[in-house]
Amino acid sequence: MTPDESRICNTIDHLIKQDRSFALWRIPGESPRFAMQASGSARLLYNIEALDGESGFVIAPFHVSKQHPIALIRPDIRELPLDEGKNIPCAWNCNPMPMEPQSHAYGTDVSCKGNLKEDYSRRFHSFIEPLRRKQFEKLVLSRSQTIPAGKADFSPAATFHKAIRRYRYSYVYLCHTPATGTWFGCTPEIILSGEKGEWHTVALAGTQPLQNGELPTEWDDKNREEQEYVAFYIRKQLQALGIRPTETAPAPVRAGELSHLKSDFRFSLPDHKKLGDLLKQLHPTPAVCGLPKEETYRFIRENEGYDRSYYSGFIGWLAPDEKSDLYVNLRCMNILSDAFVLYAGGGILASSETESEWQETEAKMKTMKRLIIDNGQ
């Protein structure tokens, strides 16, 4: 890490301790960006449509509720700080309220019971039965895992810099607000990006490990079917809005040490001020929920056994008059004062098997585990 990066890390970690609302993120192929509110907390919204016409950095949950609202950070400051005290605008140091220690307070199930393989297997069987009865076409089963913090000097900002070097093809972010706590992730999945008339979303599903560091060339029927469910959903949702997108054939892409199948959808929007309405149509996609959407959405909330919180929601820069870049919040963790809560999930079809799906969640969680082990080294 360079001296400038070290100074930035000290400042960013200090902002978390001050309980400031800010985001640091890196779009693949670009330089890191920063947005922060000079004072006050992020604006809280309670339905996705409320994002129409809004600008700022957004973190939205899987299910919007009073406990887990959408947080919109107003970008008063958009330049990366250089150090903890010098050359920082005075608004950054204006008598901040003491930060309460973060606890397991964001709707996360941190019990050991929820992390055991046996519990996952039990949940899996409750999910597979309605699929085999053809009640649903696809379900996504996820889980959380809590890892105690091993080092008192863990640096979220240093972890961000470690991630942007390691995961070049992923969207990497670090976000903190008083309402959401501290979230960090490296996600491969765009939910909506673009500007003015030209927009882009993707159907991303199916998972395989890289083969000797290379993208796999063969994909089984289960993975292809899973990806096609997401593509079908996106076509249907866009067409319901009168949008006729252009679409690419599924192709493998990298996501850390994993690969997924991706189709790109590009389209025009007659009114780019209505991005909240469009996000409402797209979220949650079958890549994180299932089909049919409303029925599986309800089933997951009632049967998954824990609250996903901001995992599998969406996150990123929203700017109707500029360029927006919003991603599905995958490969992420909630950073607490004494622990890390990691999340992962996978698509379940009637043909799915417990062991392979468990191993998929294990592989996905390694994206975060590789970063928190030997942090800063």
C-alpha positions in Angstrom: 0.0 0.0 0.0 1.3 3.4 -0.9 1.7 6.3 1.6 -1.2 8.1 0.0 -3.4 4.9 0.3 -2.4 4.5 3.9 -3.4 8.1 4.7 -6.7 7.6 2.9 -7.3 4.4 4.9 -6.7 6.1 8.2 -9.2 8.8 7.3 -11.9 6.4 6.0 -11.6 4.2 9.1 -11.9 7.4 11.2 -15.1 8.3 9.4 -16.7 5.0 10.4 -15.8 5.6 14.0 -17.4 9.0 13.7 -20.6 7.3 12.3 -20.5 9.4 9.1 -22.6 8.6 6.0 -20.2 7.8 3.1 -19.4 5.4 0.4 -16.1 4.4 -1.3 -16.4 2.3 -4.5 -14.6 1.1 -7.6 -16.3 0.2 -10.9 -14.3 -2.4 -12.9 -11.8 -0.7 -15.1 -12.1 2.6 -13.3 -10.5 4.5 -10.4 -12.1 4.5 -6.9 -14.7 7.1 -6.2 -15.9 8.6 -2.9 -19.1 10.3 -1.8 -20.0 11.6 1.7 -22.5 13.8 3.5 -20.8 16.7 5.2 -23.4 16.6 8.0 -26.4 14.6 9.0 -27.5 11.1 8.3 -28.4 9.5 5.0 -31.9 10.0 3.8 -34.1 7.0 4.5 -36.7 5.8 2.0 -39.3 3.1 2.4 -40.2 2.2 -1.1 -38.1 1.8 -4.2 -40.3 4.1 -6.3 -39.2 6.9 -4.0 -35.9 6.9 -5.8 -37.5 8.5 -8.9 -35.6 11.7 -9.6 -33.1 11.2 -6.7 -29.3 11.3 -6.9 -26.7 10.0 -4.5 -25.2 6.7 -3.3 -27.9 4.1 -2.6 -27.9 1.0 -0.4 -31.1 -0.9 -0.5 -32.1 -4.1 1.3 -33.6 -7.3 -0.1 -36.8 -6.4 1.6 -37.5 -2.7 2.4 -38.9 -2.3 5.9 -38.8 0.0 8.9 -35.8 -2.0 10.2 -34.1 -2.0 6.9 -34.9 1.2 4.9 -33.2 2.3 1.7 -30.4 4.7 2.6 -29.5 7.5 0.2 -26.3 9.3 0.8 -26.3 13.0 -0.3 -22.9 13.6 -2.1 -21.8 16.9 -0.5 -18.2 15.8 -0.8 -16.9 13.8 -3.7 -13.1 13.9 -3.4 -11.1 11.3 -1.6 -9.5 12.6 1.7 -5.7 12.7 2.0 -5.3 12.1 5.7 -7.1 12.0 9.1 -6.8 15.6 10.1 -4.9 17.7 7.6 -6.6 19.3 4.5 -10.0 18.0 5.5 -12.9 20.4 5.0 -14.0 21.7 8.4 -17.5 20.2 8.0 -15.8 16.8 8.4 -14.8 17.6 12.0 -17.7 19.5 13.3 -18.4 17.9 16.7 -19.3 14.4 15.6 -21.6 12.4 17.9 -19.7 9.6 19.7 -20.2 6.4 17.8 -22.0 3.6 19.6 -20.2 0.3 19.2 -21.8 -1.7 16.4 -23.5 -4.8 17.6 -25.6 -7.5 16.0 -28.4 -5.0 15.5 -29.2 -5.0 11.8 -31.6 -8.0 11.7 -28.8 -10.5 11.2 -29.2 -14.0 12.6 -25.8 -14.5 14.2 -26.5 -17.7 16.1 -24.3 -20.7 15.5 -27.4 -22.7 14.7 -28.0 -20.7 11.5 -24.5 -21.4 10.3 -24.3 -25.1 10.6 -24.4 -27.4 7.6 -27.2 -29.4 9.2 -29.4 -26.3 9.4 -28.7 -25.5 5.7 -29.7 -29.0 4.8 -33.0 -28.7 6.6 -33.7 -25.4 4.9 -32.7 -26.9 1.6 -35.3 -29.7 1.9 -38.0 -27.2 2.8 -37.1 -25.3 -0.4 -36.8 -28.4 -2.8 -40.2 -29.8 -1.9 -42.3 -27.0 -3.5 -40.0 -27.1 -6.5 -40.5 -30.8 -7.0 -44.3 -30.2 -6.7 -43.9 -27.5 -9.5 -45.3 -24.9 -7.1 -42.3 -22.7 -8.1 -39.8 -22.8 -11.0 -36.8 -21.6 -9.1 -35.9 -20.5 -5.5 -32.7 -19.0 -4.1 -31.6 -20.3 -0.7 -29.0 -18.2 1.1 -27.4 -18.2 4.5 -25.2 -16.1 6.8 -22.0 -17.0 8.7 -20.6 -15.0 11.6 -16.8 -14.9 12.0 -15.4 -13.3 15.2 -13.0 -10.4 14.5 -9.6 -11.7 15.3 -7.7 -8.4 15.3 -8.7 -5.2 17.1 -7.0 -3.1 14.4 -9.0 -4.5 11.5 -9.1 -1.8 8.8 -12.2 -1.8 6.5 -10.5 0.7 4.2 -7.4 -1.4 3.9 -9.6 -4.3 3.0 -11.2 -2.2 0.3 -7.7 -1.5 -1.2 -6.8 -5.2 -1.0 -10.1 -6.1 -2.8 -9.6 -3.7 -5.7 -6.3 -5.3 -6.4 -7.5 -8.9 -6.0 -10.9 -8.6 -7.7 -10.3 -6.6 -10.9 -13.6 -7.7 -12.5 -15.9 -7.0 -9.6 -17.6 -3.9 -8.3 -16.0 -3.2 -4.9 -17.6 -1.0 -2.3 -17.4 0.1 1.3 -20.4 2.0 2.7 -21.4 3.2 6.1 -24.5 5.0 7.4 -25.9 5.2 10.9 -29.0 3.4 9.7 -27.3 0.5 7.9 -23.9 0.1 9.7 -20.8 -0.8 7.7 -21.2 -2.9 4.6 -18.5 -4.1 2.3 -18.7 -6.2 -0.9 -17.3 -7.4 -4.2 -20.1 -8.1 -6.6 -20.2 -9.1 -10.3 -23.9 -8.4 -11.0 -25.2 -5.1 -12.5 -28.9 -4.4 -11.9 -28.9 -1.1 -13.7 -26.3 1.1 -15.3 -26.3 3.8 -18.0 -27.1 7.4 -18.6 -29.8 9.5 -20.2 -31.2 7.3 -23.0 -28.9 4.3 -23.0 -29.2 1.7 -20.2 -27.9 -1.8 -19.4 -28.8 -4.7 -17.1 -27.6 -8.3 -17.0 -28.9 -11.8 -16.4 -26.2 -13.4 -14.3 -26.7 -16.9 -12.9 -25.1 -20.4 -12.8 -21.9 -21.0 -11.0 -18.7 -22.9 -11.6 -15.1 -22.6 -10.2 -12.5 -21.4 -12.6 -10.5 -24.3 -14.2 -6.8 -23.8 -13.8 -7.5 -20.1 -13.6 -9.4 -20.1 -16.9 -13.2 -19.7 -17.7 -14.9 -23.1 -18.0 -16.1 -24.0 -21.5 -18.7 -26.6 -20.6 -21.9 -25.8 -18.6 -24.5 -28.4 -17.5 -28.2 -28.1 -18.0 -28.9 -27.0 -14.5 -26.7 -24.0 -14.7 -28.0 -23.0 -18.2 -31.6 -23.4 -17.0 -30.9 -21.3 -14.0 -29.4 -18.5 -16.1 -32.3 -18.6 -18.6 -34.8 -18.1 -15.8 -33.2 -14.8 -15.0 -33.0 -13.8 -18.7 -36.7 -14.7 -19.2 -37.6 -12.6 -16.2 -35.7 -9.5 -17.4 -37.2 -9.8 -20.8 -40.7 -10.0 -19.4 -40.2 -7.1 -16.9 -38.8 -4.8 -19.5 -41.4 -5.7 -22.1 -44.1 -4.9 -19.5 -42.7 -1.3 -19.5 -42.8 -1.2 -23.3 -39.0 -1.7 -23.6 -37.6 -3.9 -26.3 -34.0 -4.6 -25.3 -31.1 -6.0 -27.4 -29.7 -9.2 -25.8 -26.5 -11.1 -26.0 -26.2 -14.9 -25.8 -25.1 -16.3 -22.4 -21.3 -16.3 -22.0 -19.0 -17.2 -19.0 -17.6 -14.3 -17.0 -15.2 -14.1 -14.0 -16.3 -13.3 -10.5 -13.3 -13.7 -8.2 -12.3 -17.4 -8.3 -15.7 -18.3 -9.7 -17.4 -18.0 -13.1 -21.1 -17.3 -14.0 -23.1 -17.2 -17.2 -24.1 -13.7 -18.2 -26.4 -12.2 -20.8 -26.3 -8.4 -21.4 -29.5 -6.4 -22.0 -29.3 -2.9 -23.5 -32.2 -0.6 -24.0 -33.4 3.0 -24.3 -35.5 4.8 -21.7 -38.0 7.5 -22.7 -37.9 9.0 -19.2 -34.6 8.6 -17.2 -36.2 10.3 -14.2 -38.2 7.2 -13.4 -35.3 4.9 -12.4 -37.1 4.0 -9.2 -40.0 2.6 -11.1 -37.6 0.6 -13.3 -35.7 -0.7 -10.3 -39.0 -1.8 -8.7 -39.6 -3.9 -11.8 -36.2 -5.5 -11.8 -35.6 -6.1 -8.0 -35.4 -8.8 -6.8 -34.4 -10.8 -9.9 -34.6 -14.6 -10.0 -30.8 -14.5 -9.5 -31.5 -13.7 -5.8 -35.1 -14.6 -5.4 -37.0 -17.0 -7.7 -39.9 -17.5 -10.0 -42.7 -16.5 -9.9 -41.4 -13.4 -8.3 -44.0 -12.4 -5.7 -44.7 -15.9 -4.5 -41.1 -16.9 -4.1 -40.2 -13.5 -2.5 -42.8 -14.2 0.2 -41.8 -17.8 0.6 -38.1 -16.9 1.1 -38.9 -14.3 3.8 -41.1 -16.8 5.6 -38.9 -20.0 5.3 -35.3 -19.0 4.9 -34.8 -18.7 8.6 -33.0 -15.4 8.9 -33.2 -11.8 7.7 -31.0 -11.1 4.7 -30.8 -7.4 5.6 -28.9 -5.6 2.8 -27.5 -8.8 1.3 -29.1 -9.4 -2.2 -30.5 -5.8 -2.2 -28.8 -3.3 -4.5 -26.1 -0.7 -4.1 -24.3 2.0 -6.0 -24.4 5.5 -7.6 -27.7 6.8 -8.8 -27.7 9.9 -11.0 -30.5 10.4 -13.5 -28.7 13.4 -15.1 -25.3 11.8 -15.1 -24.2 8.1 -15.2 -25.7 5.6 -12.8 -24.0 2.3 -11.7 -26.1 0.1 -9.5 -25.2 -3.5 -8.6 -26.8 -6.4 -6.8 -25.3 -6.7 -3.3 -23.6 -10.1 -3.5 -20.3 -11.4 -2.0 -20.7 -9.0 0.9 -20.5 -8.7 4.6 -21.7 -6.6 7.5 -18.7 -5.4 9.5 -19.5 -5.2 13.2 -17.3 -4.1 16.1 -16.5 -7.6 17.1 -17.4 -9.8 14.1 -18.0 -10.1 10.3 -21.3 -11.4 9.1 -20.9 -13.0 5.6 -23.6 -13.9 3.2 -24.0 -16.3 0.2 -26.7 -18.1 -1.7 -27.5 -20.1 -4.7 -30.3 -20.9 -7.1 -32.3 -24.1 -6.3 -34.1 -26.0 -9.0 -36.0 -29.3 -8.7 -32.9 -31.1 -9.9 -30.6 -29.5 -7.3 -28.6 -31.5 -4.7 -27.9 -30.5 -1.2 -24.1 -31.1 -1.1 -23.3 -29.2 -4.4 -25.5 -26.2 -3.3 -23.8 -26.1 0.1 -20.4 -26.2 -1.6 -21.4 -23.3 -3.8 -22.2 -21.1 -0.8 -18.9 -22.1 0.7 -17.1 -21.1 -2.5 -18.9 -17.7 -2.6 -18.2 -16.9 1.0 -14.5 -17.4 0.3 -14.6 -14.1 -1.6 -14.9 -12.3 1.7 -12.9 -14.8 3.8 -9.8 -14.3 1.7 -9.9 -10.6 2.5 -10.4 -10.7 6.2 -7.8 -13.3 6.8 -4.3 -11.6 7.2 -6.0 -8.3 6.7 -3.6 -5.6 5.7 -0.8 -7.9 4.8 
